[in-house]
Structure formats: C-alpha cells, structure tokens
C-alpha cells in the first residue's frame, strides 16, 4: 500500500503559500538544471477508479522539467516551484492520454521536501474541485536526481460528461539530469 500524501492537500496549501513570494529576490542564487523524469504505472488502479486511472493501467509517463536547484542544495526552503515542465501520461500502447505542462492553464509543479509534483487544479475546467496530478515520493534530501517505487497519479476531474476518478500507483520512477 502506498503511503502517498494527497496531492490536493499539498497543492491548495502551496498555492496559498506562494502568493506574495517574489521571484526576483536577489539573495537567492540561480542554478537552473533540466531533468528528465520517467516511470511506470501499476497494472491495476485503486478499487472504484474510473476514467483516466483505468486507462493508465500498465502505462508510463515521461517528460522533462527545469528547476533552480540552489534552494534544494542549500535546504533553505521546503518548496521550490519548477520553471518549466512537460510530462506526458501514456497508456500501455504508448498513446499520450494527458499532458501536464507549464503552457496549460491551471497547471503547477514543484518540489516540496522529497516530493516532485505535477498538478492541474481545475482552472482548465473552471471547476475548482477538479484536479489531477502526479506525485513522486523520493528519499529525503531530493535535489532532482534519484529513483523511487513510491508515487501516485490522483484524479478527481470531469471533462463534460466524462467522469474520471481514482488513483493508480507508480511502480517505478526516475529523475536524472539531462546532459
């Protein structure tokens, strides 16, 4: 059983906490690095799931993200927002089912402690209770590189009449610097 933290709880708190934070703070050094991220979904989703979590059975995800690693290296903060990201969610036939990207409205991504999160918080559908997200739980002191067997895709969304609900575990994920 996964010991995952609800992505919605994290995302709402982080969004509130991020208001008023200056991105031009001259005391924070900038050390941008781009990482590739990839992994696999379990072959079954949580009981009662429907929609996208069911379609991701045996699928995978892959993409890249860019982050200022300086705050991660110095442990001066517990949350660092990603500056750019695109992660594709693929079914078992490698068809892209959904994409999380900075260019899409309502998407946010960050590293908080050892959690790498990519989230859509309902701005796309204009319904604030809608959200879906990918959360990867790495070992402590995560600075962008590592692997894990602990993560979850959580979905509480609806696009028109198509309801999607539930969770599917991540069976393996890795994040590494792009050369």
C-alpha positions as CSV (number, residue, x, y, z in Angstrom):
1,X,0.0,0.0,0.0
2,X,1.4,3.4,-0.9
3,X,2.0,5.9,1.8
4,X,1.1,8.8,-0.5
5,X,0.1,12.2,0.7
6,X,-3.0,13.7,-1.1
7,X,-1.9,15.9,-3.9
8,X,-4.9,18.2,-3.4
9,X,-3.9,18.9,0.2
10,X,-0.4,19.8,-0.9
11,X,-1.5,21.9,-3.9
12,X,-4.0,24.0,-2.1
13,X,-1.6,24.8,0.7
14,X,1.2,25.6,-1.6
15,X,-0.9,27.8,-3.9
16,X,-1.9,29.8,-0.9
17,X,1.6,30.0,0.5
18,X,3.1,31.0,-2.9
19,X,1.0,34.2,-3.1
20,X,3.3,37.2,-2.5
21,X,6.6,35.4,-3.0
22,X,8.9,37.4,-5.1
23,X,10.7,35.6,-7.9
24,X,13.2,38.4,-8.1
25,X,14.8,38.0,-4.7
26,X,18.4,39.0,-5.3
27,X,19.6,36.9,-2.2
28,X,18.6,33.6,-3.9
29,X,21.3,32.2,-6.3
30,X,20.0,30.8,-9.6
31,X,21.3,27.4,-10.7
32,X,18.8,26.1,-13.3
33,X,19.0,22.5,-14.3
34,X,16.9,20.4,-16.6
35,X,16.0,16.9,-15.6
36,X,14.3,14.0,-17.4
37,X,11.6,12.2,-15.5
38,X,10.0,8.8,-16.4
39,X,8.3,5.9,-14.8
40,X,5.6,3.2,-14.9
41,X,2.1,2.9,-13.7
42,X,0.8,-0.2,-11.9
43,X,-1.3,-2.8,-13.9
44,X,-4.4,-2.1,-11.7
45,X,-5.8,1.1,-10.2
46,X,-7.4,1.7,-6.8
47,X,-10.8,-0.1,-6.4
48,X,-13.6,2.2,-7.6
49,X,-11.4,4.1,-10.0
50,X,-12.8,5.0,-13.4
51,X,-11.7,7.0,-16.5
52,X,-8.1,8.0,-16.8
53,X,-6.7,6.0,-13.9
54,X,-8.2,2.9,-15.6
55,X,-6.7,3.9,-19.0
56,X,-3.2,4.2,-17.5
57,X,-3.0,0.5,-16.4
58,X,0.4,-0.7,-17.4
59,X,1.2,2.6,-19.0
60,X,4.0,5.1,-18.3
61,X,4.9,8.7,-18.1
62,X,7.9,10.7,-19.4
63,X,9.0,14.3,-19.7
64,X,11.3,17.0,-18.6
65,X,11.4,19.7,-16.0
66,X,13.6,22.7,-15.2
67,X,14.2,23.9,-11.6
68,X,16.5,26.2,-9.7
69,X,18.4,23.6,-7.7
70,X,20.2,26.1,-5.5
71,X,17.5,26.2,-2.8
72,X,17.3,22.4,-3.0
73,X,21.1,22.1,-2.4
74,X,21.1,24.5,0.5
75,X,17.9,23.3,2.2
76,X,16.9,27.0,2.6
77,X,13.3,26.2,1.7
78,X,11.0,23.3,1.7
79,X,9.3,24.2,-1.6
80,X,10.7,25.2,-5.0
81,X,8.4,25.8,-8.0
82,X,9.6,24.4,-11.3
83,X,10.3,27.0,-14.0
84,X,9.3,24.8,-16.9
85,X,7.9,21.2,-17.4
86,X,6.1,18.9,-19.7
87,X,5.1,15.4,-18.7
88,X,3.1,13.0,-20.9
89,X,0.9,10.3,-19.4
90,X,0.8,7.3,-21.8
91,X,-1.3,4.2,-21.9
92,X,0.2,0.7,-22.4
93,X,0.2,1.3,-26.2
94,X,2.3,4.5,-25.7
95,X,-0.6,6.7,-26.7
96,X,-0.5,10.1,-25.0
97,X,-3.7,10.4,-22.9
98,X,-3.0,13.6,-21.0
99,X,-0.1,16.1,-20.7
100,X,0.9,18.2,-17.7
101,X,2.7,21.3,-18.9
102,X,3.5,24.8,-17.8
103,X,1.9,26.0,-21.0
104,X,-1.6,24.6,-20.0
105,X,-3.8,26.8,-17.8
106,X,-4.1,25.7,-14.2
107,X,-1.0,23.5,-14.1
108,X,1.6,23.9,-11.4
109,X,4.7,21.9,-10.5
110,X,7.1,22.0,-7.6
111,X,9.5,20.0,-5.4
112,X,8.4,20.1,-1.7
113,X,10.8,18.3,0.6
114,X,11.2,14.9,-1.2
115,X,8.0,15.1,-3.3
116,X,8.1,16.0,-7.0
117,X,4.5,17.1,-8.0
118,X,2.9,18.0,-11.3
119,X,-0.7,19.2,-10.8
120,X,-3.7,20.6,-12.7
121,X,-6.0,22.3,-10.2
122,X,-9.2,22.7,-12.2
123,X,-8.5,26.0,-13.9
124,X,-8.8,24.3,-17.3
125,X,-12.4,23.1,-16.5
126,X,-13.2,26.2,-14.4
127,X,-14.3,23.9,-11.6
128,X,-12.1,24.4,-8.6
129,X,-12.8,20.9,-7.1
130,X,-11.5,19.3,-10.3
131,X,-7.8,18.3,-10.2
132,X,-5.4,15.6,-11.2
133,X,-1.8,15.2,-10.5
134,X,1.3,13.1,-10.5
135,X,3.2,12.9,-7.2
136,X,6.6,11.1,-6.9
137,X,8.0,10.5,-3.4
138,X,11.8,10.3,-3.4
139,X,14.2,9.7,-0.5
140,X,14.9,12.7,1.8
141,X,17.3,15.4,0.5
142,X,16.0,15.1,-3.0
143,X,17.8,17.5,-5.3
144,X,16.3,16.4,-8.7
145,X,18.2,13.1,-9.1
146,X,17.0,9.7,-7.9
147,X,14.7,6.8,-8.3
148,X,11.6,5.6,-6.4
149,X,9.0,2.9,-6.2
150,X,6.6,5.3,-4.4
151,X,4.2,7.6,-6.2
152,X,0.7,8.1,-7.3
153,X,-1.5,9.6,-10.0
154,X,-4.6,11.0,-8.4
155,X,-7.6,12.1,-10.4
156,X,-10.7,13.9,-9.3
157,X,-11.8,15.5,-12.5
158,X,-14.6,15.7,-15.1
159,X,-14.5,17.0,-18.6
160,X,-18.1,17.4,-19.7
161,X,-19.9,14.1,-19.3
162,X,-16.7,12.1,-18.9
163,X,-16.1,11.5,-15.3
164,X,-12.6,10.4,-14.1
165,X,-11.9,9.5,-10.6
166,X,-9.4,7.4,-8.6
167,X,-5.8,6.6,-8.1
168,X,-3.2,4.5,-9.7
169,X,0.2,3.8,-8.1
170,X,3.6,4.4,-9.6
171,X,5.6,1.2,-9.6
172,X,8.9,2.9,-10.6
173,X,10.1,6.4,-11.4
174,X,13.5,8.1,-12.0
175,X,14.7,11.6,-12.4
176,X,18.1,12.4,-13.8
177,X,19.9,15.4,-15.2
178,X,19.6,16.0,-18.9
179,X,23.2,16.1,-20.3
